């Protein structure tokens, strides 16, 4: 059986979770990076990471939920990360379709600085703000980060070669963007050593379908692409010291 790692999921810690995890494990999903979105998600992410050695937790405030964060959100996140050295930073980012752009930039920049200070990888959400994102990375020592995941990647204008040279960066694909009209153009422009896959959901098993679709687009045997993506993703886990 092939091994899979879900590079970006959002697990819900309720009665359905044991069955979801069992089904994922039975299907070959041997690891996952579980991201917070809201500030209130932090405790559950930490709890699941402590309970399951193959679940890497990532905490942060998503740009959709910055208005829900308390005034001391940054201090809390930094303190939690200091107390939990295996926890990474995510999901953070920028979204032009949402309000409070200046506040989004402030939240993203502050979380990026925390990640750089504590040497944690980040998982980034970006919608129609790629130039600003790249500018912030350039001006905030992002080259020192263990890794950067561009989650559900869908940009056709980024200078991929330049990003790969400057940062330990990975381009992750999800059920949401794998069927887009421009996906063939996007995938064909990324080094295969930098491609990873995600469910972007509470069901990590979905990552298998994402890889199946990518294999068709890239005209690669699914088993071969599965092996490549597993090796790409396990490098992130090793940098984060989670497996």
C-alpha positions as CSV (number, residue, x, y, z in Angstrom):
1,X,0.0,0.0,0.0
2,X,1.2,3.5,-0.8
3,X,1.7,6.0,2.0
4,X,0.1,9.4,2.0
5,X,0.5,12.5,4.1
6,X,-2.3,15.1,4.2
7,X,-0.3,18.4,4.1
8,X,-3.3,20.6,5.2
9,X,-6.4,19.5,7.0
10,X,-8.8,20.8,9.6
11,X,-9.8,18.0,12.0
12,X,-12.9,18.3,14.1
13,X,-12.4,16.8,17.5
14,X,-15.9,15.2,18.0
15,X,-17.4,11.7,18.1
16,X,-16.8,11.2,14.4
17,X,-13.1,11.7,14.5
18,X,-12.0,8.2,15.6
19,X,-13.8,6.6,12.6
20,X,-12.4,9.3,10.2
21,X,-8.9,8.7,11.4
22,X,-9.3,4.9,11.3
23,X,-10.6,5.0,7.7
24,X,-7.7,7.3,6.7
25,X,-5.1,5.1,8.3
26,X,-6.6,2.0,6.6
27,X,-6.4,3.8,3.3
28,X,-2.7,4.6,3.7
29,X,-2.8,8.1,5.1
30,X,0.0,7.8,7.7
31,X,0.3,11.5,8.7
32,X,-1.4,14.8,8.5
33,X,-0.8,18.5,9.3
34,X,-3.8,19.8,11.2
35,X,-4.3,23.5,11.0
36,X,-6.2,25.9,13.2
37,X,-8.3,28.6,11.6
38,X,-9.9,30.5,14.4
39,X,-8.1,31.5,17.6
40,X,-10.6,29.2,19.5
41,X,-9.2,26.2,17.6
42,X,-5.8,26.4,19.3
43,X,-6.5,24.1,22.3
44,X,-8.0,21.3,20.1
45,X,-5.1,21.4,17.7
46,X,-2.6,21.1,20.6
47,X,-4.7,18.3,22.1
48,X,-4.8,16.2,19.0
49,X,-1.2,16.7,18.3
50,X,-0.3,15.4,21.8
51,X,-2.7,12.5,21.4
52,X,-1.5,11.3,18.0
53,X,2.2,11.2,17.0
54,X,1.3,11.3,13.3
55,X,-0.8,14.4,13.5
56,X,1.4,17.6,13.3
57,X,-0.4,20.6,14.7
58,X,-0.3,24.1,13.3
59,X,-1.7,27.1,15.1
60,X,-2.6,30.6,13.8
61,X,-5.3,33.0,13.0
62,X,-6.8,32.7,9.5
63,X,-7.5,36.0,7.7
64,X,-11.3,35.2,7.7
65,X,-11.3,35.2,11.5
66,X,-9.1,38.0,12.6
67,X,-12.0,39.9,14.1
68,X,-12.6,37.0,16.6
69,X,-9.1,37.1,18.1
70,X,-8.6,38.7,21.5
71,X,-6.2,41.7,21.9
72,X,-3.4,39.4,23.3
73,X,-3.7,36.8,20.5
74,X,-0.1,37.2,19.4
75,X,1.3,36.7,22.9
76,X,-0.9,33.7,23.4
77,X,0.2,32.0,20.1
78,X,3.9,32.7,20.8
79,X,3.7,31.3,24.4
80,X,1.8,28.2,23.2
81,X,4.5,27.6,20.5
82,X,7.3,28.0,23.0
83,X,5.6,25.4,25.2
84,X,5.0,23.0,22.3
85,X,8.2,22.9,20.2
86,X,6.7,20.5,17.6
87,X,3.7,22.8,16.8
88,X,4.0,24.8,13.5
89,X,2.2,28.0,12.4
90,X,-0.9,27.9,10.2
91,X,-3.3,28.6,8.8
92,X,-2.3,32.2,8.2
93,X,-2.4,34.6,5.2
94,X,-4.1,37.2,3.1
95,X,-7.4,37.3,1.3
96,X,-8.4,40.2,-1.0
97,X,-12.1,39.0,-0.9
98,X,-12.3,39.7,2.8
99,X,-12.4,43.0,4.7
100,X,-9.8,44.7,6.9
101,X,-6.9,44.2,4.5
102,X,-4.5,46.3,6.6
103,X,-5.5,44.3,9.7
104,X,-4.9,41.1,7.7
105,X,-1.4,42.3,6.7
106,X,-0.7,43.1,10.4
107,X,-1.9,39.6,11.6
108,X,0.0,37.8,8.9
109,X,3.2,39.8,9.4
110,X,3.2,39.3,13.2
111,X,2.6,35.6,12.8
112,X,5.4,35.3,10.2
113,X,7.8,37.0,12.6
114,X,6.8,34.6,15.4
115,X,7.4,31.7,13.1
116,X,10.8,33.1,12.1
117,X,11.8,33.8,15.7
118,X,10.8,30.3,16.9
119,X,11.9,28.5,13.7
120,X,8.5,27.0,12.7
121,X,7.1,26.2,9.3
122,X,4.1,28.0,8.1
123,X,1.0,27.1,6.1
124,X,-0.3,30.1,4.0
125,X,-3.7,31.0,2.6
126,X,-3.5,33.6,-0.2
127,X,-6.3,34.9,-2.5
128,X,-5.4,37.5,-5.1
129,X,-2.7,39.1,-2.9
130,X,0.4,37.3,-4.2
131,X,2.5,40.3,-4.8
132,X,1.9,41.6,-1.3
133,X,2.5,38.2,0.2
134,X,5.8,37.8,-1.6
135,X,6.8,41.3,-0.5
136,X,6.1,40.5,3.1
137,X,8.1,37.3,2.9
138,X,11.0,39.1,1.4
139,X,11.0,41.8,4.1
140,X,10.6,39.5,7.1
141,X,13.4,37.0,7.0
142,X,11.2,34.2,5.6
143,X,14.3,32.5,4.1
144,X,15.1,31.2,7.6
145,X,11.8,29.4,8.0
146,X,12.0,25.5,8.0
147,X,9.3,25.4,5.3
148,X,6.5,27.4,3.7
149,X,3.4,25.7,2.4
150,X,1.4,27.6,-0.1
151,X,-1.9,25.9,0.6
152,X,-4.5,25.2,-2.1
153,X,-2.1,27.0,-4.6
154,X,-3.8,28.6,-7.6
155,X,-1.5,31.4,-8.9
156,X,-0.4,31.6,-12.5
157,X,1.8,34.8,-12.1
158,X,4.2,33.9,-9.4
159,X,7.9,33.5,-10.4
160,X,8.2,29.9,-9.2
161,X,11.9,29.5,-9.8
162,X,12.7,32.6,-7.8
163,X,10.5,31.4,-4.9
164,X,12.1,27.9,-4.9
165,X,15.6,29.5,-4.8
166,X,14.8,31.8,-2.0
167,X,12.7,29.7,0.3
168,X,12.1,26.1,1.3
169,X,8.7,26.4,-0.3
170,X,6.0,23.8,-1.3
171,X,2.9,24.1,-3.4
172,X,0.0,22.2,-2.1
173,X,-3.1,21.2,-4.0
174,X,-6.6,20.4,-2.7
175,X,-10.0,19.1,-3.9
176,X,-11.0,22.7,-4.2
177,X,-8.4,23.8,-6.8
178,X,-7.5,20.5,-8.5
179,X,-10.4,20.9,-10.9
180,X,-9.9,24.5,-11.8
181,X,-9.5,25.5,-15.5
182,X,-5.9,26.7,-15.0
183,X,-4.7,23.7,-13.0
184,X,-2.8,22.1,-15.9
185,X,-0.9,25.3,-16.4
186,X,-0.1,25.7,-12.7
187,X,1.0,22.1,-12.1
188,X,3.2,22.0,-15.2
189,X,5.1,25.1,-14.0
190,X,6.1,23.7,-10.6
191,X,9.1,21.4,-10.0
192,X,7.7,18.0,-9.1
193,X,10.0,18.0,-6.0
194,X,7.9,20.9,-4.6
195,X,4.4,19.5,-5.1
196,X,2.4,18.2,-2.2
197,X,-1.3,17.4,-1.6
198,X,-4.0,18.1,1.0
199,X,-7.6,17.5,1.8
200,X,-8.3,21.0,3.2
201,X,-11.1,19.3,5.1
202,X,-11.9,17.2,8.2
203,X,-11.4,14.0,6.1
204,X,-7.7,13.3,5.3
205,X,-8.6,10.4,3.1
206,X,-9.6,12.9,0.4
207,X,-5.9,13.5,-0.3
208,X,-5.8,10.2,-2.2
209,X,-8.3,11.6,-4.8
210,X,-6.3,14.8,-5.1
211,X,-3.2,12.8,-6.0
212,X,-5.1,10.6,-8.4
213,X,-6.3,13.7,-10.3
214,X,-2.9,15.2,-10.3
215,X,-1.4,12.0,-11.8
216,X,-3.8,12.2,-14.7
217,X,-3.0,15.9,-15.3
218,X,0.8,15.3,-15.2
219,X,0.5,12.0,-17.1
220,X,2.3,10.1,-14.3
221,X,1.5,6.8,-12.8
222,X,-0.5,7.4,-9.7
223,X,1.7,5.1,-7.6
224,X,4.8,7.0,-8.8
225,X,3.4,10.4,-8.0
226,X,2.2,9.1,-4.7
227,X,5.7,8.1,-3.8
228,X,7.1,11.4,-5.0
229,X,4.6,13.5,-3.0
230,X,5.1,11.3,0.1
231,X,8.9,11.9,0.0
232,X,8.3,15.7,-0.6
233,X,6.0,15.9,2.4
234,X,8.0,13.8,4.8
235,X,10.8,16.3,4.4
236,X,8.5,18.9,6.0
237,X,7.7,16.5,8.8
238,X,11.3,15.9,9.5
239,X,12.0,19.7,9.5
240,X,9.3,20.0,12.1
241,X,10.6,17.0,14.0
242,X,7.1,15.4,14.1
243,X,7.9,12.0,12.7
